[in-house]
Amino acid sequence: MGRSPHRVPIPSARGVALAAVPAAFAVGAAAAHVLLHSAPARLANDLAQPLVVVTAWGAYGLGFFAVLAAAVAAGVAGVFVALWPAWRRGSGPSLRATLVLAAFALAAALAWPVVFSSDVYAYAAYGNALLHGRDPYVAVARSFHDAFADAARWQWGGVSFPACIYGPAFVAFAALAVLLGGGKLGATLWVLRIATSLGFLGSIVLLNAALAGSARRRLAVAAFALNPVALWSAAEGHNDVLVLLSVFAGFLWLRRGRSGLAGFALGLAPLIKIIGAIAGPVALVFLLVRRAAWTRRFAIGLLLGCALAVALIAPLQLRALEALGAHGHYAPKFSLQALLGAIPAILVACAIAALGVRDVARGRFSGIVWLAIAAWLAIPNPYPWYALWILPVAVAAPPGRAALALWAATISGLLRYLPEAFGNIDHLEAAVLTLAQLAPLIWSASQVSGRLTAKVNSEA
């Protein structure tokens, strides 16, 4: 008998392992729904919000964190089993398979009844303010009330919430989300979260195109797309996903020889969020070292883009900085600065950055990895969604201890949600938690000390 044309293919072992990512989020969503039924009465106001945020819920909040941590751990295990054997060979699943798995994982994450960050409430409030002719870059007066401002206030303790620190392009995007949500808070939150989830899928496609010609492209794209913390961050609605889209588009244009447009696009990235300003200068330095023919056109485009971005952002951010200076204070938490103090931590980061600069000057991509590690160690208060900033570097880098440690740091950063979910913890517990978060980078830093020792010995 001939083979049936309707025969269903048997999934490969790799596919089954990678399916652990969406499956873990789906099981976690079900567990979170069950756990929510036993909520204590004291949380009635929190649970009445259109999007429930686990914030200082004590032991009950710790249960939700445990469910999320278990889901992430199961997803990481699946990624490890599927991709580790091919790590040095560079093979991986097809783009289509990766996109399908990522889409199901995002849908499962969106099905959770709770999140762990209130940022999307602030985004909605900023967009609503712009839509109604108010300035989102100044603190909202306590006497002002509407559904958006009141909900954001509640998430930040019931008194106030931070003035906007994002670029005007993102605030305009948030205003569009309010319009698409019909002016309703709950619908707007959904629009923002669905938009960033779709944006993450778009970033997967752009990364795949930007890495065309790389023997490790499939592996890199899968390691990016199926990173559980990145997926969760996108489903929570964090605008860092939109920065990724603009940066990946810039690098794609650069790969295709449209260097002026690429530089201009990267120069405009801060119009979404200021962190976007990093990508352009790093790319320019790398082009200068490699003496690429299109470096000059890229530099001109980058300069024009940066000039336009500064002209649009500076007047707005000055108002936001005034509000931050009046009401904020510098307080590093769960970071190297919190452990060692600001100055020693910055010195450590600078030492690692110097190693990165030396490697970049020699045309090595590993230098970008060390610069990313240095930047992560310099952050005074790293949140899990900041992983989106360093994840592309980790997956695009050649295999090695530093790249693996950087990818692992995107996962260990999830521990930052524990004190958010539980509430205040004592200094010893905070120090242990911080060390656990930084463990992958501490492991990679031992390579720095080894290289420095070898250099000293050779010079002696």
Secondary structure as a PSIPRED ss2 file (coil, helix, strand):
# PSIPRED VFORMAT (PSIPRED V4.0)

   1 M C   1.000  0.000  0.000
   2 G C   1.000  0.000  0.000
   3 R C   1.000  0.000  0.000
   4 S C   1.000  0.000  0.000
   5 P C   1.000  0.000  0.000
   6 H C   1.000  0.000  0.000
   7 R C   1.000  0.000  0.000
   8 V C   1.000  0.000  0.000
   9 P C   1.000  0.000  0.000
  10 I C   1.000  0.000  0.000
  11 P C   1.000  0.000  0.000
  12 S C   1.000  0.000  0.000
  13 A H   0.000  1.000  0.000
  14 R H   0.000  1.000  0.000
  15 G H   0.000  1.000  0.000
  16 V H   0.000  1.000  0.000
  17 A H   0.000  1.000  0.000
  18 L H   0.000  1.000  0.000
  19 A C   1.000  0.000  0.000
  20 A H   0.000  1.000  0.000
  21 V H   0.000  1.000  0.000
  22 P H   0.000  1.000  0.000
  23 A H   0.000  1.000  0.000
  24 A H   0.000  1.000  0.000
  25 F H   0.000  1.000  0.000
  26 A H   0.000  1.000  0.000
  27 V H   0.000  1.000  0.000
  28 G H   0.000  1.000  0.000
  29 A H   0.000  1.000  0.000
  30 A H   0.000  1.000  0.000
  31 A H   0.000  1.000  0.000
  32 A H   0.000  1.000  0.000
  33 H H   0.000  1.000  0.000
  34 V H   0.000  1.000  0.000
  35 L H   0.000  1.000  0.000
  36 L H   0.000  1.000  0.000
  37 H C   1.000  0.000  0.000
  38 S C   1.000  0.000  0.000
  39 A C   1.000  0.000  0.000
  40 P C   1.000  0.000  0.000
  41 A H   0.000  1.000  0.000
  42 R H   0.000  1.000  0.000
  43 L H   0.000  1.000  0.000
  44 A H   0.000  1.000  0.000
  45 N H   0.000  1.000  0.000
  46 D H   0.000  1.000  0.000
  47 L H   0.000  1.000  0.000
  48 A C   1.000  0.000  0.000
  49 Q C   1.000  0.000  0.000
  50 P C   1.000  0.000  0.000
  51 L C   1.000  0.000  0.000
  52 V E   0.000  0.000  1.000
  53 V E   0.000  0.000  1.000
  54 V C   1.000  0.000  0.000
  55 T C   1.000  0.000  0.000
  56 A C   1.000  0.000  0.000
  57 W C   1.000  0.000  0.000
  58 G H   0.000  1.000  0.000
  59 A H   0.000  1.000  0.000
  60 Y H   0.000  1.000  0.000
  61 G H   0.000  1.000  0.000
  62 L H   0.000  1.000  0.000
  63 G H   0.000  1.000  0.000
  64 F H   0.000  1.000  0.000
  65 F H   0.000  1.000  0.000
  66 A H   0.000  1.000  0.000
  67 V H   0.000  1.000  0.000
  68 L H   0.000  1.000  0.000
  69 A H   0.000  1.000  0.000
  70 A H   0.000  1.000  0.000
  71 A H   0.000  1.000  0.000
  72 V H   0.000  1.000  0.000
  73 A H   0.000  1.000  0.000
  74 A H   0.000  1.000  0.000
  75 G H   0.000  1.000  0.000
  76 V H   0.000  1.000  0.000
  77 A H   0.000  1.000  0.000
  78 G H   0.000  1.000  0.000
  79 V H   0.000  1.000  0.000
  80 F H   0.000  1.000  0.000
  81 V H   0.000  1.000  0.000
  82 A H   0.000  1.000  0.000
  83 L H   0.000  1.000  0.000
  84 W H   0.000  1.000  0.000
  85 P H   0.000  1.000  0.000
  86 A H   0.000  1.000  0.000
  87 W C   1.000  0.000  0.000
  88 R C   1.000  0.000  0.000
  89 R C   1.000  0.000  0.000
  90 G C   1.000  0.000  0.000
  91 S C   1.000  0.000  0.000
  92 G C   1.000  0.000  0.000
  93 P C   1.000  0.000  0.000
  94 S C   1.000  0.000  0.000
  95 L H   0.000  1.000  0.000
  96 R H   0.000  1.000  0.000
  97 A H   0.000  1.000  0.000
  98 T H   0.000  1.000  0.000
  99 L H   0.000  1.000  0.000
 100 V H   0.000  1.000  0.000
 101 L H   0.000  1.000  0.000
 102 A H   0.000  1.000  0.000
 103 A H   0.000  1.000  0.000
 104 F H   0.000  1.000  0.000
 105 A H   0.000  1.000  0.000
 106 L H   0.000  1.000  0.000
 107 A H   0.000  1.000  0.000
 108 A H   0.000  1.000  0.000
 109 A H   0.000  1.000  0.000
 110 L H   0.000  1.000  0.000
 111 A C   1.000  0.000  0.000
 112 W C   1.000  0.000  0.000
 113 P C   1.000  0.000  0.000
 114 V E   0.000  0.000  1.000
 115 V E   0.000  0.000  1.000
 116 F C   1.000  0.000  0.000
 117 S C   1.000  0.000  0.000
 118 S C   1.000  0.000  0.000
 119 D H   0.000  1.000  0.000
 120 V H   0.000  1.000  0.000
 121 Y H   0.000  1.000  0.000
 122 A H   0.000  1.000  0.000
 123 Y H   0.000  1.000  0.000
 124 A H   0.000  1.000  0.000
 125 A H   0.000  1.000  0.000
 126 Y H   0.000  1.000  0.000
 127 G H   0.000  1.000  0.000
 128 N H   0.000  1.000  0.000
 129 A H   0.000  1.000  0.000
 130 L H   0.000  1.000  0.000
 131 L H   0.000  1.000  0.000
 132 H C   1.000  0.000  0.000
 133 G C   1.000  0.000  0.000
 134 R C   1.000  0.000  0.000
 135 D C   1.000  0.000  0.000
 136 P C   1.000  0.000  0.000
 137 Y C   1.000  0.000  0.000
 138 V C   1.000  0.000  0.000
 139 A C   1.000  0.000  0.000
 140 V C   1.000  0.000  0.000
 141 A C   1.000  0.000  0.000
 142 R C   1.000  0.000  0.000
 143 S C   1.000  0.000  0.000
 144 F C   1.000  0.000  0.000
 145 H C   1.000  0.000  0.000
 146 D C   1.000  0.000  0.000
 147 A H   0.000  1.000  0.000
 148 F H   0.000  1.000  0.000
 149 A H   0.000  1.000  0.000
 150 D H   0.000  1.000  0.000
 151 A H   0.000  1.000  0.000
 152 A H   0.000  1.000  0.000
 153 R H   0.000  1.000  0.000
 154 W H   0.000  1.000  0.000
 155 Q H   0.000  1.000  0.000
 156 W C   1.000  0.000  0.000
 157 G C   1.000  0.000  0.000
 158 G C   1.000  0.000  0.000
 159 V C   1.000  0.000  0.000
 160 S C   1.000  0.000  0.000
 161 F C   1.000  0.000  0.000
 162 P C   1.000  0.000  0.000
 163 A C   1.000  0.000  0.000
 164 C C   1.000  0.000  0.000
 165 I C   1.000  0.000  0.000
 166 Y C   1.000  0.000  0.000
 167 G C   1.000  0.000  0.000
 168 P H   0.000  1.000  0.000
 169 A H   0.000  1.000  0.000
 170 F H   0.000  1.000  0.000
 171 V H   0.000  1.000  0.000
 172 A H   0.000  1.000  0.000
 173 F H   0.000  1.000  0.000
 174 A H   0.000  1.000  0.000
 175 A H   0.000  1.000  0.000
 176 L H   0.000  1.000  0.000
 177 A H   0.000  1.000  0.000
 178 V H   0.000  1.000  0.000
 179 L H   0.000  1.000  0.000
 180 L H   0.000  1.000  0.000
 181 G C   1.000  0.000  0.000
 182 G C   1.000  0.000  0.000
 183 G C   1.000  0.000  0.000
 184 K C   1.000  0.000  0.000
 185 L H   0.000  1.000  0.000
 186 G H   0.000  1.000  0.000
 187 A H   0.000  1.000  0.000
 188 T H   0.000  1.000  0.000
 189 L H   0.000  1.000  0.000
 190 W H   0.000  1.000  0.000
 191 V H   0.000  1.000  0.000
 192 L H   0.000  1.000  0.000
 193 R H   0.000  1.000  0.000
 194 I H   0.000  1.000  0.000
 195 A H   0.000  1.000  0.000
 196 T H   0.000  1.000  0.000
 197 S H   0.000  1.000  0.000
 198 L H   0.000  1.000  0.000
 199 G H   0.000  1.000  0.000
 200 F H   0.000  1.000  0.000
 201 L H   0.000  1.000  0.000
 202 G H   0.000  1.000  0.000
 203 S H   0.000  1.000  0.000
 204 I H   0.000  1.000  0.000
 205 V H   0.000  1.000  0.000
 206 L H   0.000  1.000  0.000
 207 L H   0.000  1.000  0.000
 208 N H   0.000  1.000  0.000
 209 A H   0.000  1.000  0.000
 210 A H   0.000  1.000  0.000
 211 L C   1.000  0.000  0.000
 212 A C   1.000  0.000  0.000
 213 G C   1.000  0.000  0.000
 214 S C   1.000  0.000  0.000
 215 A C   1.000  0.000  0.000
 216 R C   1.000  0.000  0.000
 217 R H   0.000  1.000  0.000
 218 R H   0.000  1.000  0.000
 219 L H   0.000  1.000  0.000
 220 A H   0.000  1.000  0.000
 221 V H   0.000  1.000  0.000
 222 A H   0.000  1.000  0.000
 223 A H   0.000  1.000  0.000
 224 F H   0.000  1.000  0.000
 225 A H   0.000  1.000  0.000
 226 L C   1.000  0.000  0.000
 227 N C   1.000  0.000  0.000
 228 P H   0.000  1.000  0.000
 229 V H   0.000  1.000  0.000
 230 A H   0.000  1.000  0.000
 231 L H   0.000  1.000  0.000
 232 W H   0.000  1.000  0.000
 233 S H   0.000  1.000  0.000
 234 A H   0.000  1.000  0.000
 235 A H   0.000  1.000  0.000
 236 E H   0.000  1.000  0.000
 237 G C   1.000  0.000  0.000
 238 H C   1.000  0.000  0.000
 239 N C   1.000  0.000  0.000
 240 D H   0.000  1.000  0.000
 241 V H   0.000  1.000  0.000
 242 L H   0.000  1.000  0.000
 243 V H   0.000  1.000  0.000
 244 L H   0.000  1.000  0.000
 245 L H   0.000  1.000  0.000
 246 S H   0.000  1.000  0.000
 247 V H   0.000  1.000  0.000
 248 F H   0.000  1.000  0.000
 249 A H   0.000  1.000  0.000
 250 G H   0.000  1.000  0.000
 251 F H   0.000  1.000  0.000
 252 L H   0.000  1.000  0.000
 253 W H   0.000  1.000  0.000
 254 L H   0.000  1.000  0.000
 255 R H   0.000  1.000  0.000
 256 R C   1.000  0.000  0.000
 257 G C   1.000  0.000  0.000
 258 R C   1.000  0.000  0.000
 259 S H   0.000  1.000  0.000
 260 G H   0.000  1.000  0.000
 261 L H   0.000  1.000  0.000
 262 A H   0.000  1.000  0.000
 263 G H   0.000  1.000  0.000
 264 F H   0.000  1.000  0.000
 265 A H   0.000  1.000  0.000
 266 L H   0.000  1.000  0.000
 267 G H   0.000  1.000  0.000
 268 L H   0.000  1.000  0.000
 269 A H   0.000  1.000  0.000
 270 P H   0.000  1.000  0.000
 271 L H   0.000  1.000  0.000
 272 I C   1.000  0.000  0.000
 273 K C   1.000  0.000  0.000
 274 I H   0.000  1.000  0.000
 275 I H   0.000  1.000  0.000
 276 G H   0.000  1.000  0.000
 277 A H   0.000  1.000  0.000
 278 I H   0.000  1.000  0.000
 279 A H   0.000  1.000  0.000
 280 G H   0.000  1.000  0.000
 281 P H   0.000  1.000  0.000
 282 V H   0.000  1.000  0.000
 283 A H   0.000  1.000  0.000
 284 L H   0.000  1.000  0.000
 285 V H   0.000  1.000  0.000
 286 F H   0.000  1.000  0.000
 287 L H   0.000  1.000  0.000
 288 L H   0.000  1.000  0.000
 289 V H   0.000  1.000  0.000
 290 R H   0.000  1.000  0.000
 291 R C   1.000  0.000  0.000
 292 A C   1.000  0.000  0.000
 293 A C   1.000  0.000  0.000
 294 W C   1.000  0.000  0.000
 295 T H   0.000  1.000  0.000
 296 R H   0.000  1.000  0.000
 297 R H   0.000  1.000  0.000
 298 F H   0.000  1.000  0.000
 299 A H   0.000  1.000  0.000
 300 I H   0.000  1.000  0.000
 301 G H   0.000  1.000  0.000
 302 L H   0.000  1.000  0.000
 303 L H   0.000  1.000  0.000
 304 L H   0.000  1.000  0.000
 305 G H   0.000  1.000  0.000
 306 C H   0.000  1.000  0.000
 307 A H   0.000  1.000  0.000
 308 L H   0.000  1.000  0.000
 309 A H   0.000  1.000  0.000
 310 V H   0.000  1.000  0.000
 311 A H   0.000  1.000  0.000
 312 L H   0.000  1.000  0.000
 313 I H   0.000  1.000  0.000
 314 A H   0.000  1.000  0.000
 315 P H   0.000  1.000  0.000
 316 L H   0.000  1.000  0.000
 317 Q H   0.000  1.000  0.000
 318 L H   0.000  1.000  0.000
 319 R H   0.000  1.000  0.000
 320 A H   0.000  1.000  0.000
 321 L H   0.000  1.000  0.000
 322 E H   0.000  1.000  0.000
 323 A H   0.000  1.000  0.000
 324 L H   0.000  1.000  0.000
 325 G H   0.000  1.000  0.000
 326 A H   0.000  1.000  0.000
 327 H H   0.000  1.000  0.000
 328 G C   1.000  0.000  0.000
 329 H C   1.000  0.000  0.000
 330 Y C   1.000  0.000  0.000
 331 A C   1.000  0.000  0.000
 332 P C   1.000  0.000  0.000
 333 K C   1.000  0.000  0.000
 334 F C   1.000  0.000  0.000
 335 S C   1.000  0.000  0.000
 336 L H   0.000  1.000  0.000
 337 Q H   0.000  1.000  0.000
 338 A H   0.000  1.000  0.000
 339 L H   0.000  1.000  0.000
 340 L H   0.000  1.000  0.000
 341 G C   1.000  0.000  0.000
 342 A H   0.000  1.000  0.000
 343 I H   0.000  1.000  0.000
 344 P H   0.000  1.000  0.000
 345 A H   0.000  1.000  0.000
 346 I H   0.000  1.000  0.000
 347 L H   0.000  1.000  0.000
 348 V H   0.000  1.000  0.000
 349 A H   0.000  1.000  0.000
 350 C H   0.000  1.000  0.000
 351 A H   0.000  1.000  0.000
 352 I H   0.000  1.000  0.000
 353 A H   0.000  1.000  0.000
 354 A H   0.000  1.000  0.000
 355 L H   0.000  1.000  0.000
 356 G H   0.000  1.000  0.000
 357 V H   0.000  1.000  0.000
 358 R H   0.000  1.000  0.000
 359 D H   0.000  1.000  0.000
 360 V H   0.000  1.000  0.000
 361 A H   0.000  1.000  0.000
 362 R C   1.000  0.000  0.000
 363 G C   1.000  0.000  0.000
 364 R C   1.000  0.000  0.000
 365 F C   1.000  0.000  0.000
 366 S H   0.000  1.000  0.000
 367 G H   0.000  1.000  0.000
 368 I H   0.000  1.000  0.000
 369 V H   0.000  1.000  0.000
 370 W H   0.000  1.000  0.000
 371 L H   0.000  1.000  0.000
 372 A H   0.000  1.000  0.000
 373 I H   0.000  1.000  0.000
 374 A H   0.000  1.000  0.000
 375 A H   0.000  1.000  0.000
 376 W H   0.000  1.000  0.000
 377 L H   0.000  1.000  0.000
 378 A H   0.000  1.000  0.000
 379 I C   1.000  0.000  0.000
 380 P C   1.000  0.000  0.000
 381 N C   1.000  0.000  0.000
 382 P C   1.000  0.000  0.000
 383 Y C   1.000  0.000  0.000
 384 P H   0.000  1.000  0.000
 385 W H   0.000  1.000  0.000
 386 Y H   0.000  1.000  0.000
 387 A H   0.000  1.000  0.000
 388 L H   0.000  1.000  0.000
 389 W H   0.000  1.000  0.000
 390 I H   0.000  1.000  0.000
 391 L H   0.000  1.000  0.000
 392 P H   0.000  1.000  0.000
 393 V H   0.000  1.000  0.000
 394 A H   0.000  1.000  0.000
 395 V H   0.000  1.000  0.000
 396 A H   0.000  1.000  0.000
 397 A C   1.000  0.000  0.000
 398 P C   1.000  0.000  0.000
 399 P C   1.000  0.000  0.000
 400 G C   1.000  0.000  0.000
 401 R H   0.000  1.000  0.000
 402 A H   0.000  1.000  0.000
 403 A H   0.000  1.000  0.000
 404 L H   0.000  1.000  0.000
 405 A H   0.000  1.000  0.000
 406 L H   0.000  1.000  0.000
 407 W H   0.000  1.000  0.000
 408 A H   0.000  1.000  0.000
 409 A H   0.000  1.000  0.000
 410 T H   0.000  1.000  0.000
 411 I H   0.000  1.000  0.000
 412 S H   0.000  1.000  0.000
 413 G H   0.000  1.000  0.000
 414 L H   0.000  1.000  0.000
 415 L H   0.000  1.000  0.000
 416 R H   0.000  1.000  0.000
 417 Y H   0.000  1.000  0.000
 418 L H   0.000  1.000  0.000
 419 P H   0.000  1.000  0.000
 420 E H   0.000  1.000  0.000
 421 A H   0.000  1.000  0.000
 422 F H   0.000  1.000  0.000
 423 G C   1.000  0.000  0.000
 424 N C   1.000  0.000  0.000
 425 I C   1.000  0.000  0.000
 426 D C   1.000  0.000  0.000
 427 H H   0.000  1.000  0.000
 428 L H   0.000  1.000  0.000
 429 E H   0.000  1.000  0.000
 430 A H   0.000  1.000  0.000
 431 A H   0.000  1.000  0.000
 432 V H   0.000  1.000  0.000
 433 L H   0.000  1.000  0.000
 434 T H   0.000  1.000  0.000
 435 L H   0.000  1.000  0.000
 436 A H   0.000  1.000  0.000
 437 Q H   0.000  1.000  0.000
 438 L H   0.000  1.000  0.000
 439 A H   0.000  1.000  0.000
 440 P H   0.000  1.000  0.000
 441 L H   0.000  1.000  0.000
 442 I H   0.000  1.000  0.000
 443 W H   0.000  1.000  0.000
 444 S H   0.000  1.000  0.000
 445 A H   0.000  1.000  0.000
 446 S H   0.000  1.000  0.000
 447 Q H   0.000  1.000  0.000
 448 V H   0.000  1.000  0.000
 449 S H   0.000  1.000  0.000
 450 G H   0.000  1.000  0.000
 451 R H   0.000  1.000  0.000
 452 L H   0.000  1.000  0.000
 453 T H   0.000  1.000  0.000
 454 A H   0.000  1.000  0.000
 455 K H   0.000  1.000  0.000
 456 V H   0.000  1.000  0.000
 457 N H   0.000  1.000  0.000
 458 S H   0.000  1.000  0.000
 459 E H   0.000  1.000  0.000
 460 A C   1.000  0.000  0.000
